[in-house]
Amino acid sequence: MTGQPGVDIPDARGRTGLDLAGRDLDGNPRVRVREVRVLTSNWFVTRTTTFDFQHSDGTWTTEHRETYDRGDGACILLYDAEARSVLLTRQFRYPVYVNRHPDGMLIEAAAGLLDDDAPEAAIRREAEEETGRPVGEVEHVFDVYMSPGSVTERLHFFAAPYRRGDVVSGARAGLADEGEDIEVLELDVDDALARIGVDIIDAKTIMLLQWAALRGPFAAARS
């Protein structure tokens, strides 16, 4: 009998038992997971889960939800408080391009998946890979679920200073073997804030810019 990749035989990443996710949850007595099926197991994992849910009036219903599991990630706002500048990136994102973005070129804060690293270690790696700049002392800002209706990812938000002219030895913006072609943008923070909703339309980047202006490195100047 042929098995299912990611369930009883290894998938492309060597994983099995992906249908066990959620079966041991006991934090909410109003939720009873009944069945978990793996729909796809390529780089990321799509599951459909059947569970019983007790509503506020005491009645129970059987619900079905699809979840997309890409692992957790981290993002970071690199800033120069004295120069009042922030370091962002611009790169092609096919999912936004196919959903009516004019050219798919999105302005973003540096970000990436944890890949089994601790959040701070992962974001240092990603920031240096994407911007070619060394990262200063990292500050944890908050953790957020970005699309809780279907995506399991928890995103860890950070901020850190950078210094103009500092470059990681031998670095380039992005990894060629991952198909990355990244442009690094150094923007005045007020210019970046003014561009929110215009050409800065990435949620994590907007959240970090607003944090920086309201409570972060640029808050005092705006009070």
HURAKA-V725400 format. One record per residue. N is the residue number from 0. RES is the residue in one letter. SS is DSSP state (2 for helix, 1 for strand, 0 for the rest). D_LAST is the distance of its C-alpha to the last C-alpha in Angstrom with 1 decimal. Layout:
N/RES/SS/D_LAST
N/RES/SS/D_LAST
This chain:
0/M/0/67.8
1/T/0/64.7
2/G/0/61.5
3/Q/0/58.0
4/P/1/55.7
5/G/0/52.9
6/V/0/54.8
7/D/0/58.2
8/I/1/58.3
9/P/0/55.7
10/D/0/53.5
11/A/0/52.5
12/R/0/50.1
13/G/0/52.7
14/R/0/51.2
15/T/0/53.3
16/G/0/52.6
17/L/2/49.7
18/D/2/51.1
19/L/2/50.3
20/A/0/46.6
21/G/0/45.6
22/R/0/49.0
23/D/0/48.2
24/L/0/45.0
25/D/0/45.3
26/G/0/41.8
27/N/0/42.2
28/P/0/45.6
29/R/0/45.1
30/V/1/45.5
31/R/1/48.8
32/V/1/49.0
33/R/1/52.5
34/E/1/52.7
35/V/1/50.7
36/R/1/52.0
37/V/1/50.8
38/L/1/50.7
39/T/1/49.7
40/S/1/49.3
41/N/0/48.6
42/W/0/45.5
43/F/0/43.6
44/V/1/45.1
45/T/1/45.5
46/R/1/46.9
47/T/1/48.0
48/T/1/48.0
49/T/1/49.9
50/F/1/48.8
51/D/1/49.5
52/F/1/46.6
53/Q/1/46.8
54/H/0/44.9
55/S/0/43.4
56/D/0/46.7
57/G/0/48.7
58/T/0/50.3
59/W/1/50.5
60/T/1/50.3
61/T/1/50.8
62/E/1/47.9
63/H/1/47.8
64/R/1/44.7
65/E/1/44.4
66/T/1/41.9
67/Y/1/40.9
68/D/1/40.5
69/R/0/39.1
70/G/0/37.9
71/D/0/34.3
72/G/1/31.9
73/A/1/28.7
74/C/1/26.0
75/I/1/23.5
76/L/1/20.5
77/L/1/21.3
78/Y/1/18.6
79/D/1/18.4
80/A/0/15.1
81/E/0/16.4
82/A/0/17.8
83/R/0/14.9
84/S/1/17.8
85/V/1/19.1
86/L/1/22.8
87/L/1/24.3
88/T/1/27.9
89/R/1/30.1
90/Q/1/33.4
91/F/1/36.0
92/R/0/35.8
93/Y/2/39.0
94/P/2/37.9
95/V/2/35.3
96/Y/2/37.8
97/V/0/40.4
98/N/0/38.0
99/R/0/37.5
100/H/0/34.9
101/P/0/36.3
102/D/0/37.0
103/G/0/35.6
104/M/1/33.4
105/L/1/30.1
106/I/1/26.9
107/E/1/25.9
108/A/0/24.3
109/A/1/27.2
110/A/1/29.0
111/G/1/32.4
112/L/1/34.7
113/L/0/35.2
114/D/0/38.9
115/D/0/39.7
116/D/0/37.3
117/A/0/34.5
118/P/2/31.2
119/E/2/29.7
120/A/2/32.9
121/A/2/33.1
122/I/2/29.7
123/R/2/30.3
124/R/2/33.6
125/E/2/32.3
126/A/2/29.4
127/E/2/31.9
128/E/2/34.4
129/E/2/32.2
130/T/2/30.3
131/G/0/32.7
132/R/0/29.9
133/P/0/29.9
134/V/0/27.2
135/G/0/25.4
136/E/0/24.5
137/V/1/23.9
138/E/1/21.4
139/H/1/22.4
140/V/1/19.8
141/F/1/22.0
142/D/1/25.4
143/V/1/26.0
144/Y/1/29.2
145/M/0/28.8
146/S/0/31.8
147/P/0/33.3
148/G/0/36.1
149/S/0/38.1
150/V/1/36.5
151/T/0/36.6
152/E/0/34.0
153/R/1/31.2
154/L/1/28.5
155/H/1/26.8
156/F/1/23.3
157/F/1/22.3
158/A/1/20.0
159/A/1/21.2
160/P/1/20.8
161/Y/0/23.5
162/R/0/24.7
163/R/0/25.9
164/G/0/29.6
165/D/0/30.3
166/V/0/32.7
167/V/0/34.8
168/S/0/38.4
169/G/0/40.4
170/A/0/37.6
171/R/0/37.3
172/A/0/34.9
173/G/0/36.4
174/L/0/39.8
175/A/2/42.8
176/D/2/44.9
177/E/2/42.5
178/G/0/42.4
179/E/0/38.9
180/D/0/38.0
181/I/0/34.3
182/E/1/32.4
183/V/1/29.3
184/L/1/26.4
185/E/1/23.7
186/L/1/20.9
187/D/1/17.8
188/V/2/15.0
189/D/2/13.9
190/D/2/17.6
191/A/2/18.0
192/L/2/15.4
193/A/2/17.2
194/R/0/20.4
195/I/1/19.9
196/G/0/22.8
197/V/0/24.5
198/D/0/25.9
199/I/1/23.5
200/I/0/25.1
201/D/0/25.6
202/A/2/24.2
203/K/2/23.4
204/T/2/21.6
205/I/2/19.5
206/M/2/18.6
207/L/2/17.8
208/L/2/15.6
209/Q/2/13.6
210/W/2/13.5
211/A/2/12.4
212/A/2/9.3
213/L/2/8.5
214/R/0/10.0
215/G/0/11.6
216/P/0/11.8
217/F/0/9.2
218/A/2/6.3
219/A/2/5.3
220/A/2/5.7
221/R/2/3.8
222/S/0/0.0
